Amino acid sequence: MTDLTHAHALSLSTVPNLRDLGGWTTADGRRVRPGLVFRSTELHRLAGDDLAKFDALGITAVYDLRTVAERSAAPDPALPGVAEVPLDVLADSSTAIPARLNEVVADPAAVAAVSDALGGGKAAELMEATYRQILTLPSAHAAYHRLFSALAEPALPGAALFHCTTGKDRTGWAAATFLSVLGVGRDEVFEDYLLTNDELIPALHPVFAAFQTAGGDPEVLKPILGVQRNYLEGAFEEMTAQFGDIEGYFRDGLGLDPAVPEALRKRYLDE
C-alpha cells in the first residue's frame, strides 16, 4: 500500500473509515483536489474532540445514502452550517443485511439464523448480488443522480461528504464512480475501495466479539462487514454490460446531463 493511500485516511475514532477522495492522479496526470469530497461511515457517534476535527474539514453538505430505517435508528447529528441530504439508495430493495446485523449479533437465536443464512459462501454471493443490484435499482439511480448533480454544482459551498452505514458498499460505489468519471485509473479506484478493510474492520472488533460470544463464527461476518475485490469488479462488469462505460452509466443509467461529467472534472481536478 502506498504512502499516498495512508494519507487519504483521517483519524476520527468516532467516525471510522473516513477519508479524503482527493490526492489521486488521473491517467492524464491531473490530480484530484484534496479537501473537497470525503467518504465515511454513519456519523451518529461523532462526539468529543472529533467534533472539532470534523468541523475543520469544512464540510457543508452531508449526503446520507442509508435507508429510512437506518437513519431513524442512528441519525446523524445536527451540525451547525451542515446541510443533511437523505438519498436512499436501497429504497427499492428488500436487502439491508449490514444494518440489521448490529441488532442481532448479541442474540444467540438470531446469530444462529444469520450463520445459517450467510455461511458456506452465501454471504459473499449475497454481497456480489447486492453490488450488481445497485446498477438496476431505480432508487439507486435516483440517489446517485441527485448526488452527482449536487457535486457538479459550481456554486456548491465548502466540502461534501457522502456515507452509508459502514461506508463501504453504497458509499464504495459512489466513490468508485466519482473517481472513475474524473479519470482516475482502475487500480487506484480499487486501492481506495480496499482501504476499507484496514480502516473499518478493526473498528468493528466489538461486533465480531459479540457475535462469537453469542455462538457465531466471526468468519461468517467478514464477507458482509468487509469488502472484496470481486464485489466491485462485479459492479463494474454490470455497468459495462448495461451502459458501456462510466460516461454511459452517468448518461443512460443515472439520467444525468452529458455536461455533468465535465463539470465534475472542472470542479475537482487541478489544471
WODAVEN-V443610 format. One record per backbone hydrogen bond with DSSP energy under -1.0 kcal/mol. NH is the residue of the N-H (numbers start at 1). CO is the residue of the C=O. If there is no record, write none. Layout:
NH,CO  NH,CO
//
This chain:
6,2  7,3  8,5  10,18  12,10  15,12  19,39  20,8  21,37  23,32  26,30  27,183  29,26  32,24  33,268  38,160  39,19  40,162  41,16  42,165  46,43  50,47  51,48  53,49  54,50  55,51  56,52  57,54  58,55  60,159  61,159  62,83  63,161  64,85  65,163  71,67  72,68  73,69  74,70  82,79  83,60  85,62  87,64  89,65  89,87  91,88  93,90  100,96  101,97  103,100  105,101  107,104  111,107  112,108  113,109  114,110  115,111  116,112  117,113  118,114  119,115  122,119  123,118  125,121  126,122  127,123  128,124  129,125  130,126  131,127  132,128  133,129  134,130  135,132  136,133  137,133  141,137  142,138  143,139  144,140  145,141  146,142  147,143  148,144  149,145  150,146  151,147  152,148  153,150  156,153  159,58  160,36  161,61  162,38  163,63  173,169  174,170  175,171  176,172  177,173  178,174  179,175  180,176  181,177  182,178  183,180  184,179  189,185  190,186  191,187  192,188  193,189  194,190  196,193  197,194  199,195  200,196  204,200  204,201  205,202  208,204  209,205  210,206  211,207  212,208  213,209  214,210  215,212  216,211  220,217  221,218  222,218  224,221  225,221  226,222  231,228  232,228  233,229  234,230  235,231  236,232  237,233  238,234  239,235  240,236  241,237  242,238  243,239  244,240  245,243  249,245  250,246  251,247  252,248  254,249  256,250  260,257  263,259  264,260  265,261  266,262  267,263  268,264  269,265  270,31
//
